[in-house]
Amino acid sequence: MVKVGSKEVEKRKNRPLDEKYAVIFLNAMYFSLRRRRISKEPIYVALGVKEDGRREILGWWLGESEEESASIWDEVFDACNKIYTFESKVCNRAKVAFMLRGIYREESKERAREALEEFKKKYQRIYPKVVRLWEENFDDLLCFYEFPFEIRRFIYTTNQLKRLFGEAKRRLKVMKILPDEENAEKILFLIFFELNEKLSKRKLLGFEFIFFDNTLDLLFRRV
Protein backbone atom coordinates (compact mmCIF):
# COMPACT_ATOMS: atom_id res chain seq x y z
CA MET A 1 0.00 0.00 0.00
CA VAL A 2 1.24 3.48 -0.91
CA LYS A 3 2.58 5.47 2.04
CA VAL A 4 0.87 8.73 2.98
CA GLY A 5 1.69 11.35 5.61
CA SER A 6 -0.51 12.68 8.41
CA LYS A 7 -0.46 16.18 6.89
CA GLU A 8 -1.86 14.83 3.63
CA VAL A 9 -4.66 13.12 5.54
CA GLU A 10 -5.54 16.32 7.42
CA LYS A 11 -5.42 18.35 4.21
CA ARG A 12 -7.86 15.94 2.60
CA LYS A 13 -10.23 15.94 5.57
CA ASN A 14 -10.22 19.75 5.78
CA ARG A 15 -10.47 20.45 2.04
CA PRO A 16 -13.13 22.87 0.74
CA LEU A 17 -16.32 21.10 -0.32
CA ASP A 18 -18.65 21.96 -3.19
CA GLU A 19 -21.34 24.49 -2.35
CA LYS A 20 -24.18 22.25 -3.53
CA TYR A 21 -25.16 18.67 -2.79
CA ALA A 22 -28.54 17.19 -3.69
CA VAL A 23 -28.34 14.60 -0.89
CA ILE A 24 -26.01 13.84 2.02
CA PHE A 25 -25.99 10.38 3.64
CA LEU A 26 -24.52 9.77 7.11
CA ASN A 27 -23.88 6.36 8.67
CA ALA A 28 -21.22 4.25 10.39
CA MET A 29 -19.48 0.93 9.83
CA TYR A 30 -17.56 -1.06 12.44
CA PHE A 31 -14.05 -2.50 12.32
CA SER A 32 -11.53 -3.74 14.86
CA LEU A 33 -8.95 -1.14 15.91
CA ARG A 34 -6.06 -1.35 18.35
CA ARG A 35 -5.84 1.33 21.05
CA ARG A 36 -5.33 0.40 24.69
CA ARG A 37 -7.02 -2.83 23.66
CA ILE A 38 -8.51 -4.30 20.49
CA SER A 39 -12.21 -3.64 19.99
CA LYS A 40 -14.70 -2.96 17.22
CA GLU A 41 -15.10 0.78 16.71
CA PRO A 42 -17.43 2.87 14.56
CA ILE A 43 -16.07 4.64 11.50
CA TYR A 44 -18.49 7.46 10.66
CA VAL A 45 -18.77 8.41 6.99
CA ALA A 46 -20.53 11.24 5.12
CA LEU A 47 -21.38 10.61 1.45
CA GLY A 48 -22.67 13.40 -0.79
CA VAL A 49 -24.53 13.15 -4.09
CA LYS A 50 -23.93 16.06 -6.43
CA GLU A 51 -26.68 17.49 -8.61
CA ASP A 52 -25.33 15.66 -11.64
CA GLY A 53 -25.55 12.30 -9.83
CA ARG A 54 -21.86 11.86 -9.04
CA ARG A 55 -21.03 10.78 -5.50
CA GLU A 56 -18.26 11.95 -3.19
CA ILE A 57 -17.04 10.77 0.21
CA LEU A 58 -17.12 14.06 2.11
CA GLY A 59 -15.33 12.87 5.23
CA TRP A 60 -14.83 10.17 7.85
CA TRP A 61 -14.43 10.19 11.63
CA LEU A 62 -13.17 7.58 14.08
CA GLY A 63 -15.02 7.08 17.37
CA GLU A 64 -13.88 4.99 20.31
CA SER A 65 -17.34 3.71 21.23
CA GLU A 66 -21.03 3.86 20.35
CA GLU A 67 -21.50 6.20 23.30
CA GLU A 68 -19.56 8.82 21.37
CA SER A 69 -22.08 8.74 18.52
CA ALA A 70 -23.97 11.86 19.61
CA SER A 71 -20.87 14.02 19.87
CA ILE A 72 -19.46 12.70 16.59
CA TRP A 73 -22.69 13.42 14.73
CA ASP A 74 -22.86 16.90 16.29
CA GLU A 75 -19.40 17.53 14.90
CA VAL A 76 -20.49 16.34 11.47
CA PHE A 77 -23.68 18.39 11.58
CA ASP A 78 -21.80 21.52 12.58
CA ALA A 79 -19.42 20.96 9.69
CA CYS A 80 -22.34 20.58 7.26
CA ASN A 81 -24.29 23.37 9.00
CA LYS A 82 -27.39 21.19 8.81
CA ILE A 83 -29.35 18.90 11.13
CA TYR A 84 -30.34 15.55 9.69
CA THR A 85 -32.72 12.93 11.04
CA PHE A 86 -31.70 9.29 10.90
CA GLU A 87 -33.93 6.33 10.53
CA SER A 88 -34.11 4.60 13.92
CA LYS A 89 -33.46 0.88 14.30
CA VAL A 90 -36.83 -0.80 14.65
CA CYS A 91 -36.76 -4.21 16.35
CA ASN A 92 -36.00 -7.30 14.31
CA ARG A 93 -39.58 -8.14 13.41
CA ALA A 94 -40.18 -8.92 9.75
CA LYS A 95 -43.82 -7.83 9.63
CA VAL A 96 -43.11 -4.49 11.30
CA ALA A 97 -40.16 -3.84 9.01
CA PHE A 98 -42.27 -4.72 5.97
CA MET A 99 -44.99 -2.22 6.90
CA LEU A 100 -42.48 0.53 7.65
CA ARG A 101 -40.75 -0.02 4.30
CA GLY A 102 -44.15 0.28 2.71
CA ILE A 103 -44.53 3.79 4.12
CA TYR A 104 -41.37 4.85 2.30
CA ARG A 105 -42.60 3.39 -0.97
CA GLU A 106 -45.99 5.08 -1.22
CA GLU A 107 -46.69 7.32 -4.21
CA SER A 108 -47.06 10.50 -2.17
CA LYS A 109 -46.56 11.92 1.30
CA GLU A 110 -50.32 11.91 1.81
CA ARG A 111 -50.50 8.19 1.04
CA ALA A 112 -47.53 7.65 3.35
CA ARG A 113 -49.45 9.40 6.15
CA GLU A 114 -52.37 7.03 5.55
CA ALA A 115 -49.99 4.06 5.66
CA LEU A 116 -48.61 5.30 8.98
CA GLU A 117 -52.15 5.51 10.36
CA GLU A 118 -52.69 1.90 9.36
CA PHE A 119 -49.43 0.95 11.06
CA LYS A 120 -50.55 2.85 14.18
CA LYS A 121 -53.89 1.03 14.34
CA LYS A 122 -52.14 -2.33 14.13
CA TYR A 123 -49.09 -1.76 16.34
CA GLN A 124 -49.85 1.15 18.70
CA ARG A 125 -50.42 -1.16 21.66
CA ILE A 126 -47.39 -3.39 21.00
CA TYR A 127 -44.85 -0.78 19.84
CA PRO A 128 -46.01 2.61 21.18
CA LYS A 129 -42.47 4.04 21.13
CA VAL A 130 -42.02 3.24 17.43
CA VAL A 131 -45.34 4.89 16.60
CA ARG A 132 -44.49 7.96 18.68
CA LEU A 133 -41.08 8.37 17.03
CA TRP A 134 -42.62 8.14 13.57
CA GLU A 135 -45.36 10.64 14.37
CA GLU A 136 -42.96 13.10 15.97
CA ASN A 137 -40.44 12.90 13.10
CA PHE A 138 -42.76 12.19 10.17
CA ASP A 139 -41.88 15.28 8.11
CA ASP A 140 -38.14 14.79 8.61
CA LEU A 141 -38.16 11.06 7.92
CA LEU A 142 -40.15 11.54 4.72
CA CYS A 143 -38.57 14.75 3.44
CA PHE A 144 -37.43 12.79 0.36
CA TYR A 145 -41.02 13.06 -0.96
CA GLU A 146 -40.17 16.67 -1.81
CA PHE A 147 -37.82 15.31 -4.48
CA PRO A 148 -39.11 14.06 -7.85
CA PHE A 149 -40.22 10.43 -8.03
CA GLU A 150 -37.37 9.51 -10.41
CA ILE A 151 -34.64 9.88 -7.75
CA ARG A 152 -36.47 8.97 -4.53
CA ARG A 153 -35.28 5.37 -4.69
CA PHE A 154 -31.72 6.61 -4.25
CA ILE A 155 -32.64 8.75 -1.23
CA TYR A 156 -35.02 6.93 1.11
CA THR A 157 -32.52 4.20 2.08
CA THR A 158 -28.83 4.19 3.02
CA ASN A 159 -28.04 1.63 0.29
CA GLN A 160 -25.48 3.98 -1.24
CA LEU A 161 -23.45 3.90 1.98
CA LYS A 162 -24.01 0.18 2.52
CA ARG A 163 -22.43 -0.56 -0.84
CA LEU A 164 -19.57 1.82 -0.04
CA PHE A 165 -19.01 0.10 3.32
CA GLY A 166 -18.99 -3.27 1.60
CA GLU A 167 -16.21 -2.12 -0.72
CA ALA A 168 -14.24 -0.57 2.14
CA LYS A 169 -14.54 -3.69 4.33
CA ARG A 170 -13.43 -5.87 1.44
CA ARG A 171 -10.22 -3.87 1.24
CA LEU A 172 -9.80 -3.90 5.02
CA LYS A 173 -10.46 -7.64 5.34
CA VAL A 174 -6.85 -8.61 4.65
CA MET A 175 -5.77 -6.57 7.70
CA LYS A 176 -8.32 -7.96 10.20
CA ILE A 177 -7.27 -5.26 12.72
CA LEU A 178 -6.50 -1.61 12.14
CA PRO A 179 -3.35 -0.42 13.95
CA ASP A 180 -3.20 2.72 16.11
CA GLU A 181 -5.46 5.68 15.27
CA GLU A 182 -2.85 7.63 13.29
CA ASN A 183 -2.11 4.74 10.94
CA ALA A 184 -5.79 3.82 10.76
CA GLU A 185 -6.50 7.32 9.45
CA LYS A 186 -3.84 6.90 6.75
CA ILE A 187 -5.23 3.53 5.67
CA LEU A 188 -8.77 4.90 5.51
CA PHE A 189 -7.50 7.89 3.55
CA LEU A 190 -6.05 5.63 0.86
CA ILE A 191 -9.13 3.41 0.71
CA PHE A 192 -11.61 6.30 0.53
CA PHE A 193 -9.43 8.16 -1.96
CA GLU A 194 -9.49 5.14 -4.27
CA LEU A 195 -13.24 4.67 -3.85
CA ASN A 196 -13.83 8.37 -4.49
CA GLU A 197 -12.00 8.07 -7.80
CA LYS A 198 -14.43 5.34 -8.85
CA LEU A 199 -17.53 7.13 -7.55
CA SER A 200 -16.63 10.33 -9.40
CA LYS A 201 -16.83 8.47 -12.73
CA ARG A 202 -20.32 7.07 -12.18
CA LYS A 203 -23.60 8.99 -12.08
CA LEU A 204 -26.87 7.99 -10.45
CA LEU A 205 -29.63 8.07 -13.05
CA GLY A 206 -32.09 10.93 -12.93
CA PHE A 207 -30.17 13.55 -10.97
CA GLU A 208 -28.58 15.37 -13.88
CA PHE A 209 -31.87 15.58 -15.79
CA ILE A 210 -33.78 16.91 -12.77
CA PHE A 211 -31.23 19.46 -11.61
CA PHE A 212 -30.13 20.57 -15.07
CA ASP A 213 -32.59 23.46 -15.36
CA ASN A 214 -32.35 24.36 -11.65
CA THR A 215 -36.11 23.94 -11.17
CA LEU A 216 -35.62 22.11 -7.87
CA ASP A 217 -34.17 24.25 -5.11
CA LEU A 218 -33.91 21.59 -2.41
CA LEU A 219 -30.15 21.46 -2.07
CA PHE A 220 -27.98 21.35 1.02
CA ARG A 221 -25.71 24.38 0.88
CA ARG A 222 -22.44 24.88 2.72
CA VAL A 223 -22.26 28.32 4.35
GUKOLRO-573727 format. One record per atom (N, C-alpha, C, CB): x, z, y. Coordinates in steps of 0.001 Angstrom, whole numbers, padded with zeros to 6 digits, always signed. Glycine has a CB too. Layout:
% GUKOLRO-573727
XZY
...
This chain:
% GUKOLRO-573727
+000829+000000-001194
+000000+000000+000000
+000870+000000+001254
-000941+001211+000000
+000482-000804+002247
+001244-000907+003478
+001279+000433+004199
+000652-001985+004384
+002450+000783+004750
+002577+002040+005475
+002007+001898+006878
+004045+002487+005535
+001439+002979+007380
+000867+002980+008728
+001147+004341+009351
-000678+002671+008705
+001382+004367+010668
+001692+005612+011353
+000458+006315+011889
+002643+005349+012475
+000600+007611+012161
-000513+008413+012681
-001000+007890+014030
-000093+009879+012813
-000075+007406+014872
-000458+006894+016182
-001351+005667+016055
+000781+006558+017002
-001044+004830+015053
-001856+003633+014834
-003260+004008+014383
-001195+002717+013796
-003350+005051+013567
-004660+005540+013119
-005469+006036+014301
-004500+006662+012077
-004848+006870+015155
-005540+007415+016324
-005960+006318+017288
-004653+008420+017043
-005093+005333+017460
-005420+004209+018351
-006646+003474+017843
-004228+003234+018468
-006714+003286+016542
-007860+002601+015941
-009131+003412+016118
-007611+002338+014454
-009048+004722+015880
-010231+005573+015945
-010732+005752+017378
-009929+006929+015331
-009845+005587+018351
-010223+005777+019754
-010336+004460+020524
-009214+006673+020437
-010401+003348+019793
-010468+002042+020447
-011811+001877+021181
-010275+000905+019405
-011861+001034+022200
-013134+000741+022872
-014067-000003+021918
-012897-000097+024162
-015340+000358+021931
-016323-000324+021100
-017094-001341+021932
-017289+000689+020454
-017785-002247+021252
-018652-003189+021960
-019746-002419+022697
-019276-004220+020974
-020306-003018+023712
-021342-002355+024486
-022709-002424+023827
-021414-002955+025852
-022876-003351+022878
-024184-003527+022254
-024090-003515+020732
-024816-004827+022724
-024987-002764+020116
-025161-002792+018668
-026655-002766+018386
-024425-001589+017970
-027115-003648+017510
-028538-003690+017186
-028934-002457+016393
-028878-004962+016398
-028058-002035+015475
-028342-000895+014599
-027055-000126+014358
-028967-001358+013250
-027160+001195+014237
-026015+002016+013836
-026446+002901+012671
-025482+002883+015035
-025728+002815+011549
-025987+003644+010378
-024960+004772+010320
-025947+002796+009078
-025406+005963+009934
-024524+007112+009774
-024790+007757+008418
-024727+008137+010925
-023718+008018+007667
-023876+008669+006363
-022524+009196+005923
-024463+007685+005299
-022483+009831+004745
-021222+010390+004246
-021057+010096+002768
-021162+011905+004491
-019806+009916+002345
-019477+009827+000925
-018524+010984+000606
-018832+008423+000563
-018378+011294-000665
-017555+012435-001064
-016387+011983-001927
-018399+013470-001818
-015241+012618-001703
-014052+012316-002501
-013147+013535-002513
-013298+011074-001944
-012413+013699-003606
-011533+014864-003740
-010342+014766-002795
-011043+015001-005186
-010060+015860-002098
-008955+015907-001143
-008209+017230-001304
-009472+015737+000319
-006890+017163-001187
-006059+018350-001354
-005784+019000+000002
-004735+017988-002058
-006207+020243+000151
-005835+021050+001331
-005189+022314+000780
-007102+021388+002268
-005812+023449+001034
-005335+024687+000403
-005616+024642-001090
-006005+025933+001042
-006664+023901-001428
-007025+023661-002828
-007645+022279-002903
-008011+024761-003380
-007899+021805-004110
-008508+020491-004297
-010021+020651-004395
-007944+019788-005565
-010753+019929-003585
-012210+019987-003645
-012790+018688-003089
-012750+021213-002857
-014036+018410-003480
-014704+017221-002955
-015119+017486-001511
-015941+016837-003828
-014789+016554-000628
-015099+016711+000784
-015854+015492+001302
-013818+016932+001596
-016703+015699+002292
-017428+014563+002867
-016545+013730+003791
-018649+015055+003631
-016708+012428+003706
-016070+011498+004641
-017212+010820+005391
-015128+010435+003895
-017387+011169+006659
-018493+010660+007456
-018116+009301+008045
-018867+011661+008579
-019043+008352+007961
-018766+006987+008407
-019906+006478+009290
-018562+006048+007194
-019555+005779+010368
-020533+005116+011235
-020334+003610+011095
-020381+005575+012740
-021417+002905+010780
-021384+001452+010612
-022334+000816+011609
-021757+001044+009161
-021835-000111+012415
-022670-000787+013404
-022975-002214+012996
-021996-000773+014760
-024164-002685+013352
-024533-004085+013147
-024672-004729+014522
-025866-004221+012310
-023889-005753+014775
-023930-006434+016063
-025158-007343+016128
-022634-007249+016294
-025464-007814+017335
-026676-008605+017495
-026606-009969+016821
-026966-008786+018945
-025424-010384+016396
-025326-011642+015660
-025312-011412+014146
-024071-012400+016083
-025482-010148+013721
-025553-009831+012299
-024249-009428+011666
-026081-010978+011575
-023142-009488+012413
-021859-009041+011864
-021785-007524+011894
-020678-009653+012651
-021127-006960+010883
-021030-005496+010785
-019621-005012+011112
-021429-005025+009377
-019555-003782+011584
-018261-003193+011954
-018263-001699+011648
-017953-003435+013457
-017201-001233+010987
-017039+000208+010768
-016567+000803+012088
-016017+000518+009590
-017416+001591+012726
-017116+002107+014061
-016151+003287+014021
-018397+002520+014757
-016229+004081+012966
-015328+005227+012868
-015579+006024+011607
-015475+006124+014080
-014673+006950+011318
-014829+007848+010174
-014261+009221+010545
-014116+007271+008902
-014813+010256+009896
-014428+011627+010195
-014349+012421+008899
-015425+012281+011180
-013309+013217+008747
-013167+014079+007580
-013763+015447+007894
-011676+014209+007160
-014469+016025+006911
-015021+017367+007079
-014680+018209+005881
-016539+017322+007285
-014336+019465+006100
-013878+020308+004991
-015003+020733+004063
-013191+021533+005529
-016239+020766+004548
-017339+021229+003713
-018651+020687+004245
-017374+022765+003653
-019709+020792+003430
-021025+020348+003856
-021513+021173+005037
-022019+020435+002702
-021060+022442+005120
-021501+023303+006197
-021069+022772+007558
-020970+024700+005992
-020044+021918+007564
-019564+021368+008825
-020367+020146+009267
-018102+021004+008703
-021344+019747+008463
-022078+018516+008744
-022658+018486+010147
-023182+018339+007743
-023305+019586+010556
-023970+019606+011860
-022983+019356+012987
-024677+020939+012077
-021834+020040+012947
-020866+019874+014024
-020237+018488+014002
-019783+020936+013926
-020017+017937+012798
-019457+016595+012699
-020428+015579+013286
-019132+016246+011233
-021710+015689+012899
-022690+014733+013421
-022845+014872+014930
-024046+014930+012736
-022790+016100+015446
-022863+016290+016896
-021726+015552+017582
-022820+017788+017253
-020558+015603+016978
-019401+014901+017535
-019636+013394+017540
-018130+015237+016736
-020200+012894+016433
-020488+011467+016337
-021551+011070+017358
-020948+011103+014913
-022601+011884+017455
-023682+011577+018386
-023190+011563+019826
-024811+012585+018234
-022345+012538+020160
-021799+012579+021519
-020993+011324+021804
-020924+013829+021719
-020235+010884+020790
-019418+009685+020961
-020300+008464+021171
-018503+009477+019747
-021422+008403+020462
-022337+007263+020584
-023319+007447+021751
-023115+007068+019271
-023369+008678+022263
-024291+008999+023366
-025747+008748+022969
-023940+008168+024614
-026037+008978+021686
-027391+008809+021187
-027673+009893+020161
-027591+007400+020576
-028951+010220+019949
-029353+011135+018900
-030128+010333+017873
-030200+012322+019460
-029697+010421+016612
-030341+009692+015549
-031004+010660+014588
-029339+008805+014821
-032045+010223+013932
-032719+011039+012935
-032401+010476+011566
-034252+011085+013178
-032072+011345+010630
-031701+010905+009293
-032792+011227+008301
-030394+011545+008860
-032937+010337+007382
-033930+010535+006334
-033529+011723+005471
-034085+009259+005471
-034418+012712+005366
-034112+013916+004599
-034164+013631+003106
-035083+015043+004957
-033407+014417+002338
-033465+014303+000883
-034770+014925+000397
-032233+014993+000212
-035596+014136-000236
-036833+014647-000802
-036555+014889-002277
-038046+013650-000583
-037088+015939-002821
-036763+016348-004206
-036776+015176-005192
-037754+017412-004678
-036155+015385-006320
-036004+014314-007300
-037280+014142-008115
-034818+014598-008227
-038299+013642-007477
-039577+013409-008144
-039952+011946-007932
-040697+014370-007598
-040004+011201-009001
-040177+009752-008922
-041455+009343-008196
-040179+009164-010307
-042561+010014-008459
-043821+009627-007829
-043793+009862-006326
-044978+010395-008450
-043203+010994-005920
-043106+011301-004491
-042223+010270-003814
-042549+012730-004261
-041083+009985-004410
-040157+009011-003838
-040811+007638-003731
-038880+008924-004682
-041598+007272-004731
-042268+005966-004723
-043240+005869-003554
-043013+005730-006053
-044020+006922-003322
-044987+006900-002219
-044287+006880-000867
-045918+008110-002302
-043199+007623-000740
-042475+007648+000526
-041837+006293+000815
-041406+008743+000510
-041291+005647-000212
-040746+004303-000016
-041828+003331+000421
-040082+003803-001299
-043041+003562-000099
-044153+002712+000281
-044472+002791+001760
-045362+003073-000512
-044283+003957+002358
-044529+004119+003795
-043594+003211+004581
-044340+005597+004227
-042355+003141+004166
-041373+002299+004854
-041698+000814+004734
-039986+002563+004299
-042407+000444+003672
-042600-000974+003391
-043945-001520+003854
-042454-001212+001932
-044702-000727+004565
-045986-001216+005082
-045760-002296+006136
-046811-000053+005678
-046805-003080+006403
-046688-004210+007323
-046550-003786+008773
-047879-005106+007181
-047092-002622+009106
-047060-002170+010498
-046959-000660+010553
-048308-002648+011260
-046674-000146+011733
-046560+001295+011915
-047913+001969+011712
-046005+001620+013310
-048980+001271+012089
-050324+001813+011913
-050643+001973+010420
-051370+000898+012596
-050275+000959+009632
-050495+001042+008188
-049607+002130+007575
-050214-000325+007516
-048426+002307+008128
-047527+003354+007650
-048137+004729+007910
-046145+003239+008329
-048779+004884+009069
-049453+006146+009399
-050568+006423+008392
-050025+006104+010842
-051309+005394+008022
-052374+005551+007030
-051792+005948+005674
-053187+004248+006899
-050649+005338+005329
-049995+005663+004057
-049520+007108+004051
-048810+004716+003798
-049035+007584+005206
-048609+008977+005304
-049790+009920+005129
-047925+009233+006647
-050949+009533+005668
-052153+010356+005510
-052544+010446+004044
-053321+009783+006339
-052397+009342+003325
-052686+009356+001896
-051712+010267+001155
-052624+007936+001324
-050443+010197+001552
-049430+011061+000950
-049773+012528+001224
-048017+010718+001499
-050204+012803+002452
-050548+014176+002848
-051699+014718+002007
-050919+014229+004341
-052735+013906+001814
-053890+014337+001026
-053473+014706-000394
-054959+013236+000993
-052531+013946-000928
-052143+014134-002326
-051124+015254-002517
-051581+012849-002876
-050213+015432-001532
-049088+016345-001758
-048965+017491-000753
-047831+015568-001745
-049929+017626+000156
-049855+018696+001155
-049693+020071+000516
-051099+018682+002027
-050463+020343-000522
-050424+021664-001159
-049117+021885-001921
-051613+021828-002111
-048592+020843-002553
-047391+020997-003385
-046112+020949-002553
-047349+019909-004457
-046066+020023-001583
-044855+019837-000779
-045167+019925+000720
-044201+018478-001105
-045628+021065+001191
-046006+021185+002608
-044838+020937+003567
-046582+022562+002868
-043629+021312+003164
-042472+021125+004044
-042158+019647+004227
-041246+021857+003483
-042268+018865+003147
-042019+017432+003235
-043023+016779+004180
-042089+016781+001841
-044294+017147+004023
-045339+016597+004893
-045087+016967+006340
-046722+017092+004460
-044729+018218+006582
-044488+018679+007958
-043322+017926+008590
-044207+020193+007978
-042240+017746+007842
-041083+017031+008375
-041425+015589+008717
-039935+017069+007377
-042227+014953+007865
-042622+013572+008142
-043514+013489+009372
-043339+012970+006937
-044453+014405+009493
-045357+014371+010641
-044619+014655+011945
-046484+015379+010453
-043690+015599+011896
-042956+015967+013103
-041978+014873+013537
-042204+017270+012877
-041475+014097+012596
-040443+013097+012899
-040905+011669+012634
-039200+013379+012085
-042213+011472+012570
-042762+010175+012192
-042231+009031+013064
-044272+010218+012273
-042302+009185+014372
-041876+008106+015276
-040395+007786+015135
-042178+008482+016716
-039581+008830+014941
-038139+008609+014795
-037800+007970+013450
-037385+009930+014945
-038446+008454+012391
-038161+007922+011064
-038580+006463+010931
-038860+008756+010011
-039623+006077+011660
-040145+004719+011536
-039908+003881+012790
-041623+004766+011232
-038867+004213+013538
-038569+003438+014748
-038197+001991+014425
-037436+004099+015527
-037813+001729+013163
-037433+000363+012790
-038613-000598+012880
-036859+000343+011379
-039864-000075+012918
-041019-000956+013064
-041044-001652+014421
-042299-000168+012870
-040250-001169+015362
-040169-001811+016668
-039323-003085+016606
-039587-000839+017699
-038605-003258+015505
-037823-004475+015309
-038668-005515+014590
-036532-004181+014513
-038372-006790+014752
-039110-007848+014058
-039045-007690+012541
-038565-009213+014456
-040086-008169+011879
-040216-008031+010430
-039006-008590+009687
-041476-008727+009953
-038441-009699+010206
-037375-010412+009510
-036134-009566+009243
-036986-011612+010299
-035874-008539+010060
-034644-007755+009877
-034902-006303+009478
-033833-007781+011146
-036168-005924+009321
-036471-004527+008973
-035850-004113+007650
-037971-004316+008912
-035804-005038+006702
-035277-004692+005365
-033818-004269+005420
-035427-005878+004412
-033105-004667+006472
-031720-004245+006614
-031596-002885+007301
-030944-005285+007392
-032707-002406+007881
-032641-001233+008748
-033211+000027+008118
-033363-001513+010020
-034310-000102+007345
-035017+001115+006925
-034351+001864+005770
-036415+000762+006531
-033289+001332+005199
-032521+002075+004196
-031050+002128+004617
-032667+001419+002783
-030280+002943+003927
-028834+003015+004193
-028057+002173+003176
-028345+004489+004152
-028691+001135+002642
-028038+000295+001630
-026739-000328+002131
-028982-000803+001184
-026695-000650+003429
-025475-001236+003979
-024293-000284+003810
-025669-001585+005464
-024524+000995+004061
-023450+001982+003896
-023180+002271+002423
-023804+003282+004625
-024211+002267+001617
-024010+002519+000179
-023086+001472-000427
-025362+002525-000569
-023297+000218-000046
-022427-000843-000557
-020997-000660-000042
-022970-002233-000149
-020889-000277+001227
-019573-000035+001819
-018861+001103+001100
-019705+000283+003315
-019591+002185+000816
-019005+003322+000105
-018570+002921-001296
-020002+004481+000032
-019359+002062-001940
-018995+001597-003275
-017667+000865-003259
-020079+000692-003837
-017476+000006-002258
-016214-000725-002121
-015056+000222-001821
-016327-001780-001017
-015301+001191-000936
-014244+002142-000571
-013843+003001-001773
-014708+003043+000593
-014827+003490-002526
-014537+004330-003690
-013809+003536-004772
-015834+004926-004258
-014127+002265-004879
-013433+001436-005873
-011945+001368-005560
-014033+000015-005916
-011616+001290-004282
-010216+001242-003874
-009545+002613-003986
-010107+000725-002444
-010343+003667-003821
-009796+005022-003898
-009667+005509-005341
-010674+005983-003110
-010381+004871-006258
-010457+005339-007636
-009100+005493-008296
-011290+004401-008440
-008169+004599-007977
-006850+004652-008615
-006079+005905-008192
-006039+003393-008266
-006492+006528-007073
-005771+007698-006569
-006305+008997-007146
-005847+007745-005060
-007633+009029-007421
-008321+010197-007958
-008399+011340-006947
-007624+010674-009216
-007290+011639-006266
-007274+012718-005264
-006558+012229-004012
-006580+014002-005827
-007185+012443-002859
-006502+012140-001607
-005503+013242-001306
-007511+011980-000444
-004340+012912-000740
-003350+013945-000419
-003793+014754+000796
-001967+013310-000161
-002862+015315+001532
-003202+016114+002715
-003962+015270+003737
-001927+016702+003355
-004572+015940+004724
-005458+015271+005677
-004780+014121+006425
-005982+016274+006671
-003543+014317+006858
-002850+013286+007629
-002713+011990+006827
-001465+013786+008060
-002262+012115+005570
-002107+010935+004738
-003447+010360+004300
-001271+011265+003530
-004446+011234+004146
-005787+010756+003819
-006315+009856+004934
-006746+011942+003587
-006068+010253+006179
-006501+009452+007325
-005841+008069+007297
-006167+010179+008647
-004563+008018+006948
-003839+006747+006901
-004383+005838+005799
-002341+006996+006683
-004687+006446+004657
-005230+005672+003534
-006603+005116+003893
-005322+006545+002258
-007438+005956+004490
-008774+005513+004896
-008684+004433+005964
-009602+006699+005414
-007716+004569+006857
-007504+003553+007891
-007278+002184+007258
-006305+003930+008784
-006376+002127+006277
-006047+000856+005630
-007244+000295+004864
-004857+001036+004681
-007969+001172+004184
-009126+000714+003412
-010214+000175+004344
-009687+001862+002544
-010553+000949+005378
-011614+000527+006296
-011191-000681+007132
-012004+001684+007216
-009907-000796+007427
-009430-001961+008163
-009645-003234+007324
-007928-001794+008536
-009305-003133+006046
-009489-004273+005137
-010964-004629+004991
-008888-003962+003758
-011813-003601+004826
-013238-003847+004671
-013839-004420+005956
-013958-002557+004277
-013343-003968+007103
-013830-004494+008374
-013538-005983+008505
-013203-003735+009537
-012357-006394+008016
-011999-007803+008074
-013009-008643+007291
-010579-008019+007528
-013453-008124+006155
-014431-008848+005340
-015808-008832+005991
-014508-008243+003935
-016211-007666+006515
-017531-007550+007134
-017672-008452+008351
-017797-006111+007532
-016579-008611+009095
-016634-009403+010332
-016874-010889+010064
-015341-009232+011116
-016670-011306+008806
-016831-012728+008472
-018195-013037+007860
-015737-013160+007511
-019005-011989+007671
-020319-012178+007066
-021408-011691+008017
-020410-011436+005715
-022505-012435+008100
-023601-012080+008991
-024870-011783+008191
-023858-013208+010002
-025582-010733+008589
-026873-010447+007994
-027885-011455+008536
-027318-008981+008288
-028678-012013+007666
-029629-013047+008068
-030688-012504+009024
-030301-013645+006840
-030996-013275+010026
-032089-012929+010935
-031671-012369+012268
-032965-011965+010289
-030575-011635+012319
-030170-010969+013555
-029844-011970+014661
-028965-010077+013296
-029029-012951+014345
-028577-013884+015371
-029757-014663+015957
-027536-014854+014789
-030700-015048+015108
-031866-015794+015576
-032717-014939+016515
-032708-016275+014385
-032914-013665+016148
-033784-012775+016912
-033165-012380+018244
-034098-011530+016105
-031872-012095+018250
-031227-011614+019459
-030665-012733+020336
-030129-010669+019094
-030744-013961+019853
-030125-015069+020568
-030666-015237+021976
-030321-016342+019802
-032007-015137+022137
-032587-015363+023457
-032826-014069+024223
-033884-016116+023324
-032264-012951+023691
-032352-011651+024358
-033787-011209+024619
-031599-011697+025660
-034729-011578+023746
-036110-011166+023944
-036366-009750+023447
-037039-012127+023248
-035436-009213+022652
-035623-007867+022112
-034622-006923+022740
-035481-007859+020578
-035083-006025+023550
-034175-005109+024249
-034230-003737+023616
-034527-005018+025745
-033897-003671+022316
-033912-002413+021587
-032529-002128+021027
-034957-002444+020459
-031534-002198+021893
-030146-002067+021464
-029583-000720+021852
-029296-003177+022056
-028705-000182+021006
-027981+001019+021353
-026828+000641+022270
-027474+001751+020088
-026738+001233+023427
-025711+000878+024379
-024732+002038+024557
-026337+000485+025721
-023464+001714+024619
-022435+002724+024879
-022271+002867+026373
-021082+002351+024207
-022393+004094+026883
-022264+004352+028317
-020801+004431+028677
-022993+005650+028723
